[in-house]
Amino acid sequence: MKDLSYKAKIRLYVNGKLEVHQEIKIQSKQLHYLTNVMRRKRNDILSIFNEVDGEFTGKIINDSKRNLTIKLLQKIKDPEKKADIWVVFAPVKKSSTDFIIQKATELGASCLVPVITERTITRNINLKRMQEIVIEASEQCERITIPEIKPIQKLADVICSWNKNRKIFYGDETERNQKEERSFNNQALFNPSGAILMGPEGGFSQNEISFLKSKEFVVPINLGPRILRSETAVISGLVFWHIMNGDMKEYIIN
């Protein structure tokens, strides 16, 4: 069959079994997106994917007002191996939290864990909205896997129940003032599974820093000479983690 993937400018996540020749009915929000926003119609080509079955090209074979049917034509990608990096973060104001979720998804986070710290202002989150954001971000960035999202919990509860084999690297502003600064570049503790932890506006309290430093599997790191916003710190932490684990080796110019 002729490769039609070059025509598939739109990617759509579908949570369900996918296979060639299958017909999928699109409804509700995805229907609105395809027909009213993207103006797609009968015979248009697009991509359908999920983390279990991979990615397929599909053709719209029916475009009535109430539903849209897509027939899967060919498989173009197998399921991908996802990076095993978790992001533990304190929710901030709504737009910034959305930004954290979106960029963490684009940068390969496998699990998002919102936590409540002593200085966390935003303590209620919309898990459904978070799920929508990670799906939209995965569709946009050509990612096949979708990050898992955990319910919001207290930081202490998360740390006390943590799997100690998964090291946590957390941004600690007090590390900038130490003579022997620790950073991603001089840590010999990286492995394919890990987590980054970033605090809220104002950072972690001194009690929280003492608590974190008492855990052998929690490693304070220095993200540079400046105080970063929470969303910037998450992005910086993820990029450094990928570099130190060799995930971005082929993209780095020596």
Residue, then its C-alpha position, 0 to 999 in steps of 0.5 A: m500500500k502506498d505510504l500516506s503518512y505524509k498527508a496525515k497532518i493531524r494526530l488523534y489519540v484513541n484509547g482502545k484497540l487499534e488495527v488495520h481496516q478497523e473503523i473508529k467512530i469519533q464523537s464529542k470533543q474530538l468530533h468538534y475539533l476535527t470538523n469545526v476547528m480543523r475543517r476535516k471532511r470525507n476522504d481526508i487522511l490523519s493519524i490515529f495512535n495510542e501507547v499500546d498499538g502504535e500509530f496508524t494512518g486513517k481516512i475519514i469515510n463518513d462525516s455526518k454532523r453527529n459522528l465521524t468515522i475513520k477507517l485505519l489504512q496502515k500501521i506507520k509506527d510501533p509502540e515506543k519505549k518511553a523514558d521512565i522519568w517522573v515529575v513530582f511538582a507543586p501546582v502553581k497558578k492555573s496557567s503555569t500548572d497547565f504549562i508544566i503539564q504540557k512541557a513535561t509531556e513534550l519532554g517525555a515525562s512518564c508520570l506526573v505527580p502533583v504534591i502539596t507542600e507547605r507553601t503550595i497555594t493551589r491545592n485543588i487540581n482538575l485531573k480531567r483537564m490534566q488528562e486532556i492536556v497530556i493527550e493534546a501535547s502528545e498529539q502535537c509533539e508526535r509522542i505515542t505514549i501518554p503520561e500517567i497522572k497521579p492524584i494530588q497528595k501531600l509531599a511527605d506522604v509521597i516521599c514516605s511511600w516512595n520506591k527507594n530504587r527510583k532516585i529523586f533529584y530536587g531543585d534546592e536553591t540553598e545548594r547555590n551557596q555551598k562551596e561544593e555545589r552539586s549539580f546534574n553534571n557531577q552526579a554519578l547516580f543516574n539510571p534509566s528510572g528516576a524522578i525530578l521534584m520541583g517546589p512551589e512559588g517560594g520554594f521548599s520550606q526549611n523543614e521540607i529541605s531537612f526532611l528531603k535531605s534525610k532520605e538517601f534516595v533524594v538528591p539535592i541539585n543545583l540548577g544554576p545561579r538564578i532562581l527559576r520559576s517552577e515551570t522553568a525549573v521543571i523544564s530544566g530538570l527534565v532536559f538535564w536528566h535526559i542529557m545525563n542519561g544519554d537520551m539526547k546524545e545524538y542531538i548534542i553538537n560537540 
